[in-house]
Amino acid sequence: MLKKLLINLSIVGLLLTTLSAVENKMFQSVNAKDATLVKTDSSKNFCNVCGMHLTKFYKTSHVTTFKNGKKEQYCSIHCQAKIHNHHENKIKKIEVVDTNSLKLIDAKDAFYVVGSSKKGTMSAISKYAFLEQKEALAFQKEFGGKIHTFEQTLEIAKRSMKNDNTKVDKKRVTMAKKGKKIYAAMCKQDKYPEFNSVGESKKYIIDNKLCKTLKPKMQQAVAIYLYNPVLAANQDKMIKVPQDAKCPVCGMFVSKYPKWVAQINVKQKHTHYFDGVKDMMKFYFNPNKFEHKHLKSDISKIVVTDYYTLNSLDAKSAFYVKGSNIYGPMGEELIPFKNEKEAKAFSKSHFGKKILKFEEIKEEMLY
């Protein structure tokens, strides 16, 4: 009798576990056998933009065929919209997964239900596509939302992108900090390139065997960190830049480039912000050229951003690598480090031509 009771309890426990697993499975997720993944390189299983697993977010995924024949796959119309913003003229065709059949369909033929109660991917506003209008209407009736065309849905994704990116970055902070620790402990330190996306960073990690064998979440954390190390930095130690501050040399908004910020304070309690050391030094040597009449004696403080920690650093105590293969917002850059050892290590890995102290920088080097 006791044995039978124990067996029954075990069965109940197994059922509860199974039900819990089913309930916790995301609506976007499918079994690997039901997913159509079009890429053939090392990024086959993840989104080229955000690095997230395509099978896990399959029901919202999109496939882009470019005019050169190359195909890329994205986890969502949010990531698709990022590519569309920069490469619209290179795109031949866009397909989306039909929510019900799980087959790829031409996005222009799809009916999108936008804003249903089902969770979105990379956005608070969900967007699910259907080939048949009646199926979109049935989904809408059960889960809410509004029906739109692909073009309308793409515009909605573009309009909400800034807000969505801000929320995504907040969620990525913890992952980036973990990624920083994993990178330091398990990855080659002589590799530190710049990336356009988390997906690009992740592919680089795999292709170059940058790290020891990592679990998927660990690999994603390192990819996030390498793509945007600002997320893992100590914000209190970074140079704080007003959103509307423009570089007096090139005119660009400096807050867009937190990894490269430099700053000059003058005695009149006025501050100039720059999108790199090179522009800062151009101003330092000749402010008149940029419609300012400061003298060097008017300057009370000069600060730059340490390349590795992103902490603010006294410009006159830093060491600068000139002529490396890492470019800043304005191209070739003078890259600052807190000590000579780190400057030498970086220079060796990135083909730096020279290491300079502040007083060794000459105006003719900047042009």
Secondary structure, DSSP 8 states (H G I E B T S, - for coil): -HHHHHHHHHHHHHHHHHHHHHHHS-TT---GGG------STTTTB-TTT--BTTTTGGG-EEEEETTS-EEEESSHHHHHHHHHHHGGGEEEEEEEBTTT--EEEGGG-EEEES-SS--SSSSS-EEEESSHHHHHHHHHHH--EEE-HHHHHHHHHHTHHHHHHHHHHHHHHHHHHHHHHHHHHB-TT-----SSHHHHHHHHHHTT-BSS--HHHHHHHHHHHH-GGGGS-GGGS----TT-B-TTT--BGGG-TTT-EEEEETTTEEEEESSHHHHHHHHH-GGGGT----GGGEEEEEEE-TTT--EEEGGG-EEEES-S-EETTEE--EEESSHHHHHHHHHHTT--EEEEGGG--GGGG-
